[in-house]
């Protein structure tokens, strides 16, 4: 199976219904896991920084990361 780019994996994960909470918000832990697996996160330098940057580009997402403890 071909590894996706990180952006392709992210775009796929944020619309995956399995990655949404009951209220329709994004479950960032699930998105992170999917992106890491689909894009082979082990081989991406500064994976977490890149993931956080991608997420922050979505409106209002940065504060959700902080609330969920994903930003350190």
C-alpha positions in Angstrom: 0.0 0.0 0.0 1.4 3.4 -1.0 2.0 5.9 1.8 -0.1 9.1 1.6 1.4 12.5 1.9 0.7 14.0 5.3 -1.6 16.6 3.7 -3.6 14.0 1.9 -3.9 11.9 5.1 -5.0 15.0 7.1 -7.6 16.0 4.5 -9.0 12.4 4.5 -9.0 12.1 8.3 -10.8 15.4 9.1 -13.8 14.4 7.1 -13.9 10.7 8.2 -17.2 10.3 10.1 -15.4 7.9 12.5 -13.2 10.9 13.6 -16.2 13.1 14.6 -17.6 13.4 18.1 -21.4 13.0 18.6 -21.8 16.8 18.4 -20.1 16.9 15.0 -16.8 18.3 16.3 -13.5 16.7 15.3 -11.9 14.2 17.6 -8.3 15.3 17.2 -6.9 12.2 18.8 -8.5 10.0 16.2 -7.4 12.4 13.4 -3.8 12.4 14.7 -3.8 8.6 14.8 -5.1 8.2 11.3 -2.7 10.8 9.8 0.2 9.2 11.6 -0.6 5.7 10.3 -1.6 6.8 6.7 1.4 9.1 6.2 3.9 6.9 8.1 4.5 9.4 10.8 7.6 7.5 12.0 9.4 8.8 8.8 8.2 12.5 9.1 10.6 14.8 10.7 8.9 17.1 13.2 5.6 15.2 12.7 3.8 16.8 15.7 4.8 20.3 14.8 3.6 19.8 11.2 0.3 18.2 12.4 -0.4 21.2 14.7 0.4 23.7 11.9 -2.0 21.9 9.6 -4.7 21.8 12.2 -4.2 25.5 13.2 -4.9 26.5 9.6 -8.5 25.4 10.1 -10.7 28.0 11.6 -10.9 27.8 15.4 -8.9 24.6 15.7 -5.8 25.8 17.5 -7.7 26.5 20.7 -9.4 23.0 20.6 -5.9 21.5 20.5 -4.9 23.4 23.6 -8.1 22.4 25.4 -7.6 18.7 24.6 -4.0 18.8 25.8 -2.5 18.1 22.4 -0.3 21.2 22.5 2.6 21.0 24.8 
